[in-house]
Amino acid sequence: MKDFYSVLNIDSSASPLLIDAAYEHKKNHQDIGNSDYDNMRSFVEARRAHNILSNKAYRFLYDIKTEVKDRYIISFDSQSEIDEFMSIIESVLVKIHKQSTTQIKEIHRLHQDIRGLSSKNTDTENELKSAIKKIENKTNEIAGLKTKTKEFLALIEQKDKEISAINETAQWLECKNERYSKLLKRTGINTFKIVSVVSAIFLFIIIVLFINL
């Protein structure tokens, strides 16, 4: 198995930025002493190394395979046994990677659910704020109506006082009217008596004068 770190001339602990920089340097600085074929082959190896090492999952699998090979290669007698063992390790690692990917997707889904719940909570909070605002507006309207009602009641009370004063004045005038009516009646009776007496005296004088004639 090709040592991709050696292809890019970097250490196994190199950071992603260092891997990218090493690949760019390898791509742009080819060996003049090599043939075009060798330079092309070197470029292909560098690109393959970069593709593997720049991907976190692929790099993890590559590092595990390399460590296992370096640690247990002495236990095998032939290259075929090594290849078979590495194939088993690779299949196991691929399975682990798939399980990890599934778990990562599940985590992403949970994050999206949490964001959705957060968004719903935000919408609910906005609805509550809107409802509270409406309640405050209605409370202010009710307070305004109470103020207008007090003013209206005060106006009614004032009008009642004015009506009471008018009624008292009407009663006073009615009393005065009754007194004047009684006075007029008395005055009318006395006038009738005086007219009657005067008429009688005048009639008596006429009779006396007529008799003397």
WORA-V741893 format. One record per pair of residues at least 4 apart in sequence whose ideal C-beta (glycine too) atoms are under 8 Angstrom apart, sorted by the first residue. I is the first residue (numbers start at 1). GAP is how many residues later the second one is. D is the distance in whole Angstrom. If there is no record, write none. Layout:
i: (I	I)
gap: (GAP	GAP)
d: (D	D)
This chain:
i: (1	1	1	1	2	2	2	2	3	3	4	4	4	4	4	4	5	5	5	5	5	5	7	7	7	7	7	8	8	8	8	8	8	8	8	8	9	9	10	10	10	10	12	14	14	14	14	15	16	16	17	18	19	19	19	19	20	20	20	21	22	23	23	23	23	23	23	24	25	26	26	26	27	27	27	30	30	30	30	31	31	31	34	34	34	35	36	37	38	39	40	41	42	43	44	45	46	47	48	49	50	51	51	52	52	52	53	53	53	54	55	56	57	57	57	57	58	59	60	60	61	61	61	61	61	62	63	64	64	64	65	65	65	65	65	66	67	68	68	68	69	69	69	72	72	73	76	76	76	77	78	79	80	81	82	83	84	85	86	87	88	89	90	91	92	93	94	95	96	97	98	99	100	101	102	103	104	105	106	107	108	109	110	111	112	113	114	115	116	117	118	119	120	121	122	123	124	125	126	127	128	129	130	131	132	133	134	135	136	137	138	139	140	141	142	143	144	145	146	147	148	149	150	151	152	153	154	155	156	157	158	159	160	161	162	163	164	165	166	167	168	169	170	171	172	173	174	175	176	177	178	179	180	181	182	183	184	185	186	187	188	189	190	191	192	193	194	195	196	197	198	199	200	201	202	203	204	205	206	207	208	209)
gap: (64	65	68	85	5	43	46	47	4	63	4	44	45	48	49	58	5	6	7	9	44	48	19	38	39	41	42	6	11	14	15	18	38	41	42	45	13	17	4	8	9	12	51	4	5	8	39	4	4	38	4	4	4	31	34	35	4	30	34	4	4	4	23	24	26	27	31	4	4	16	17	20	16	19	20	4	9	12	13	7	8	11	4	5	8	4	4	4	4	4	4	4	4	4	4	4	4	4	4	4	4	4	7	6	7	10	5	6	9	5	4	4	4	40	43	44	4	4	4	37	4	29	32	33	36	4	4	4	25	29	4	21	24	25	28	4	4	4	18	21	4	13	17	4	13	9	5	6	9	4	4	4	4	4	4	4	4	4	4	4	4	4	4	4	4	4	4	4	4	4	4	4	4	4	4	4	4	4	4	4	4	4	4	4	4	4	4	4	4	4	4	4	4	4	4	4	4	4	4	4	4	4	4	4	4	4	4	4	4	4	4	4	4	4	4	4	4	4	4	4	4	4	4	4	4	4	4	4	4	4	4	4	4	4	4	4	4	4	4	4	4	4	4	4	4	4	4	4	4	4	4	4	4	4	4	4	4	4	4	4	4	4	4	4	4	4	4	4	4	4	4	4	4	4	4	4	4	4	4	4	4	4)
d: (7	7	7	7	7	7	8	7	7	8	7	7	4	6	6	7	6	7	5	7	8	7	8	5	6	8	4	8	7	4	6	6	6	5	7	7	6	8	4	6	6	5	7	4	5	7	8	7	6	6	6	6	6	7	5	6	6	7	7	6	6	6	6	7	7	4	8	6	6	7	7	4	6	6	8	7	4	7	7	7	7	7	4	5	7	7	6	6	6	6	6	6	6	6	6	6	6	6	7	6	5	7	7	5	6	5	8	5	7	8	6	6	7	6	8	8	6	6	6	8	6	7	5	7	6	6	6	6	7	6	6	6	6	6	7	6	6	6	7	5	5	7	6	7	7	6	4	5	7	6	7	6	6	6	6	6	7	6	6	6	6	6	6	6	6	6	6	6	6	6	6	6	6	6	6	6	6	6	6	6	6	6	6	6	6	6	6	6	6	6	6	6	6	6	6	6	6	6	6	6	6	6	6	6	6	6	6	6	6	6	6	6	6	6	6	7	6	6	7	7	6	6	6	6	6	6	6	6	6	7	7	6	6	6	6	6	6	6	6	6	6	6	6	6	6	6	7	7	6	6	6	6	6	6	6	6	6	7	6	6	7	7	6	6	6	6	6	6	6	6	6	6	6	7	7	6	6	6	6	6	6	7)
